[in-house]
Amino acid sequence: ISFLFNAVAGKIITTFFISMVPVIELRVAIPWATGMGLSPWVAIPVAIVGNLIPIPFIIIFIKRIFAWMRKVSPKLNKVVDKMEAKGEKNKAKVLRYAFWGLALFVAIPLPGTGAWTGALVAAMLDMPLKKAFPSVVLGVLCAGVVVAFVSYGAAALFFG
């Protein structure tokens, strides 16, 4: 365990996996990396890549996973209902501007937005992976810049 908090490789691995967690994503991974002393030039790309890894799988498989979850258990059915409601709630915002709407939605680093929710919305809209993934990537890059500026400060990013 001390490897994850003391060694640079451990900090990188931890940052990578934190950024893959739904809801917290890179909004927590980048500040965590800051607190652990990782360079922004290491932490930011690691968090962005970690945040993007699950996205194609969500876009492609989430509807099948939801169908399976509904069959397995009534409790899981409630979870699916909540996730689908979250996707439906944001559907109108994204539909209005499609590619750019999804990118903007993902770019806003607030709870309830982000790559996971954006991928869920894209799946609900039946956006093809070729269109949805680049939009989510653009949004994650923008969110990463915003979170990095807040975490490291503009001066530290450019001069530190």
Salt bridges, closest charged atoms under 4 A:
GLU25 OE2 - ARG27 NH2 3.84
ASP81 OD1 - ARG70 NH1 2.84
GLU84 OE1 - ARG70 NH2 2.40
GLU88 OE2 - LYS91 NZ 3.69
ASP126 OD1 - LYS63 NZ 2.49
